[in-house]
Amino acid sequence: MTLKSKKLVEYAAMLVIWLGLVLLFGMLSQSFLSLRTFVTLANRIPALAVIAAGMTLVLVIGGIDLSVGSVLGLSGALVGLALVNWHLPFWVATLLGLGVGLVAGTLNGLVSVGLGIPSFIVSLGMLEIARGVAYLTTHSQTKYIGATVEWPSAPIPGLGVSPAFLITLLVIVAGQVVLSRTVFGRYLVAIGTNESAVRLAGINTKPVKVAVFALLGLLTGLGGVFYTSRLGSSDPNAGVGLELSAIAAVVIGGTSLMGGRGSVVNTFFGVLIIATLEAGLAQVGASEPTKRVITGLVIVVAVVLDAWRHHLTGRKFSLLKRLFTARPASGTPIS
């Protein structure tokens, strides 16, 4: 099976899983299988989807970023301040939100990569810093903005989906192209697979790794704009726990937590699965604790499958290595 065929099979498998979930909730709830449900799903996922796309690239290199939820909250808070308190145009406020995310992501990358500190610890610190700054700048108050910021998340007449959703699709396509069709993407996969070998090949991995964290920060800023747009207000508490949903979507999409493997398109399917799961459980009347338990079980199953796949891949690699490095005695062929 060629690499292209294998990817198509993976896409088809994720699509089947999502459709199976849709049919399941369609049987459990009479109102689930409706155009309104799908339009609502499409217009709810942009913030999570763009962040999960960036998280895919970070996990591919073997890193992780736990600060995205707080950085989203900070980006949205500053967008609200720019529009309400400083009376800046929407595009300037958007650039400010994107800039805040970019700075936070770049700092995560510089500290983690430059000082050799695990990204888990660095981003955990950024999680607290960004949330604290969001509270300080807004005095822990929600900024109600209104129509000025709502249009990106408003359904397009005659189409149903929002501009934010269309932008999200472009981000997903661009992310997949970068990962699978560019030299930069090959570097990411190689770093996640064996960073030492990449360095021995004469490639400086540090700028590449910092760039990935910066890109995730930029997409998190975009997610903050989308989130603020959907709510029509900026809430300093926005994005609490979002990092877990983003990581879950990436893992469900088949990206390895151990690095070296990932797909932005499959991550998008992972986002759809999580959003469908949440919407379906809400419609069938599941309580919040029940929803958390079921979502957690799905994540655990995805992680176990990833570990099992990694174990099998490692065994195959070990067997091949032994086969090709074995030397037959007295010219006798290996049987």
N, C-alpha and C positions, 0 to 999 in steps of 0.2 A: 504494500500500500504506500503510495507516494505521500509526501508531507502535506500537499494540498488536499488530497482525498481524506487524510486523517483529520485535518482541520474541519473539513465539511462534515465529517461524521460527528465530531465533537459539537459543532454548532447544532446539528440536527438532534443530537441527544439532549442538549440543553433545552432546545425548543420543545421537544416531546415532554420533558419533565415539567416545563412551565405550563404547557397545554393540559397535561394531566392534572396539575393542581387547579387550573381554571375549571376543568370539567368536574372535579371533585366538589369544589365549592358551588358550582352550578347545580349539582344534585342536592347539596345540603341547604342551599338558599335559592328560592325562586327568583329573587331580584338581582342575583349576582351576575348572571349572563345577560348583560344589557350594555348598550353603547355608552350609557352614562358612567357605568363602572369603569370601562376601559379608558374613557376620556379623563376621568378623575385620576386613575392610576398614572396615565401619561403626564398629567400636569403636576403630580405630587413628587415624582422621582428625580427631576433635574438636579437638585442640590446634591442628593446622595450619589447619583450616577456620575457626575463630573469628578467628585471627590474619589469615588471608587476607581475611576479610570486612572487617576494619578497614583492611588494607592497600589494599583496593580504593578506599575513600574517600580515602585519602591520595594515591594515584596519580591519582585523578580531579581533584584540585586541582593536580596537577603536582608533588607532593612525593614523597618516598621516605623510608623508615625502615629503616636497616640494623641497628638495635640490637635487633630483636624477639627474636632467638635468645638473646642474652645476658640480656635482661630476663626472658624466660621462665625461664632458668636461675636468676636471682636470686630471682624470685618463688617458684619451687619450693623453692629452698634455705631461704628464710625460712618457708615452710609447714612444712618438715621440722623446722626449729629450734623453731617454735612448738609443734608436736605432741610432739616427742621431748624437747627440753631444757627447754622452759618449761611443758609439760603443759597447754596451752590447749585448749579445745574445738575441734572441727573447724570450726565456723562462724566462730569468731574467727580461726583460722589462714587460712581462706579469705578473709576480709575483709582480712587482712594482705597476702596474696598479691595480691589485686586492688588494694589501695592502693599497693603498691610499683610495680605496672605503671602505675597512673594517674599517680603522681608522675613516673616516668621519661618517660612520653609527654608530660606537660604541660611538663616541662623542655625536651624536644626542641622542642616547639612554641614556647615562650616565647623561647628563644635563637634559633632559626631565624627565626621571624617578627618578633620584636621587634628583633633586630639586623640583619636582612636577610642572614643567612648561609645558604648553600645547605643544605638539610636533609640532603643526602648527607654533608657534612662533619660537621655537628652530631651526627647519629645514629651516624656512625663513631666519634666520641669517646665517645658513650654506650655503644656496643658494648663498648669496652675498660673503661670505668668499671664498668658493671654486672657484667661477668665478673670483674673484679678484686674487687669487693665480695662477690660470691658465693663466691669462694675464701677471702677473709678471714673471712667470717662462719662458714663451715663448716670452716675449716682444711683446705680441699681434700679433705674426706672426705665420702663418701656416707652419708646418714642413712637407715637402714632403718626404715620406719614400720609397714607391715603392714596389717591389716584396717581400721584406723581411717580410712585414707585411700583404700582400694581400692573402696569401694562405688559411687562415681559412675561408675566404668568397668566395673563388673561387669554382665554381661548380666542383664536383667530376666527372671525365670522366665516361660516361655510366650511371650515376645516376642523374646528373642534379643539385641536391641540394648540398649545401656546408657543410663542417665539422661544421661550426658554427650552422647551422640549426639542425644538428643531435645532437650536444651538447645541444641545446635549448630544444629539445624533451626530452632528459634525465633529464634536470632541471625541466621541467614541470611534468614529471612522479614522480620524486623524491619529488617535492614540494607537490603534491597531496597525496602521500603516507605518508609523514610527517604529513600533516594536518589531514588526515582521519584515519590513521592506527597506530599512535604512541601516547604515553602518553603526549609527548610535544605538539602535535597537539590538544589533548583534553584540555590541559591547556590553549592554545590560545583561543579556542572557549569559554571555561568557563570564562576566563578573560574578553573577549569581551561581554559576556552575563551578568555577574554579578561579578565584581572583588571583591566587598566586601565579597560576599559569599565564594569566593575562599580563601581569606585571613582568614576568620573565620574558614575555614576548615584546617588551619595550613600550607598553602602553601605560600611561599614567592614569590610573583609575580614579584618583581623587576628584578631578574636575567633573568627570562623568557622574559620580555619585552625588556630588553637591548639586549638580544641575537637576538630577532627578528629584531631590528633596525640594529644590526651588520650584520646579514645575508643579509638584503636588501642592505647595503653598499657594501658587498662583491659581490653580484650579479650586482650591479651598476658598480663596477670596471670591472667585466666581460663584461658587456654591453659596457663599454668604449673601451675595447680591440676589441670587435666585430665591433663597429662603426668605429674605426680607421682602422681596417682591410678592411672594405668595401670601405672606401674612398681612402685607400692607403696613407693617410696623417693624421696628427693630427691637429685639428683646435680648438683653445681655445674658439671659439664660438659654438662648437658642443653641441648639447643637449638642446639648448634654447627652452623652452616650452615643453620639453619631459615629464616633470612631469605631465602635464595636460593630455597628451595622455595616460600615464601609468594609471593614476587614472580613466580616461574615460574607458579604456579597462577593468579594474577591476570592475567598476560599471556596465558596459554593461554586464559583465559576471555574474552579480547577487550578487556579494559580497556587504553586507550591509555597508553603511557609518556609521552606528550606532554600528557596531561591532557584534561579535557573529555568523556570518554567512559568508561563503565564499567557493569558489572552484577554485583551481589553473587551472584545466582543462577548466572550463568555462571562466576563465580569458584569456586563450589561444585563445578560440573562439572569445572573445572580441577583442583581438589583430588582429585576422584575419578579423573581421568585419570592424575595423577601417582602416586597410591596404587596404582592398578591396574597401571600400568607397572612400578612397583617390585616389587609382589607377583608379577606374571607373569614378569618377568625372573628373579626368585629361584627360582620354581618350575621354569623351564626350564633352570636351572643356569648362568645367566650369571654371570660373575665380577664383582666389585665395580668394577674399571676399566671393563668393558664397560657396566655399568649406568649409570655416570656419563657415559660418552661418548654413549649413546643418549638419556639424559635431557637432556644438554646440547644435542644436535642438535634435540630437540623444542622446547626453549626458543628456540634460534636461529631455527628456522622460524617460531615464533609471533611473534617480534620482527620478522622480515622481513615477514611478512604484515601486521602492524600498521603498519609504516612504509609499505608499499605502499598500504594502505587510506587512511592519512593523506595520502599524496601524491595519490591520486585525488580524495579529498574536497577537498583544497586546489585542485586544478585545476578541479573543478566550481565551486567557490566563485568562483574567479578569472574563469571564463568567464561566470558569471551576473552578476558585478559589472560586467564589461565590457559585457555586453549591456544592462543596465539603466541604465548611466551614459553610454552612447553617445548622441550627439545627431545625428539625421538632418539633412542639409543641405537647405535649400529645401523643407522640408515633405515630403521623400520618405521613405516608410516604410522601416524597416530590413528587408531581405530575409534 
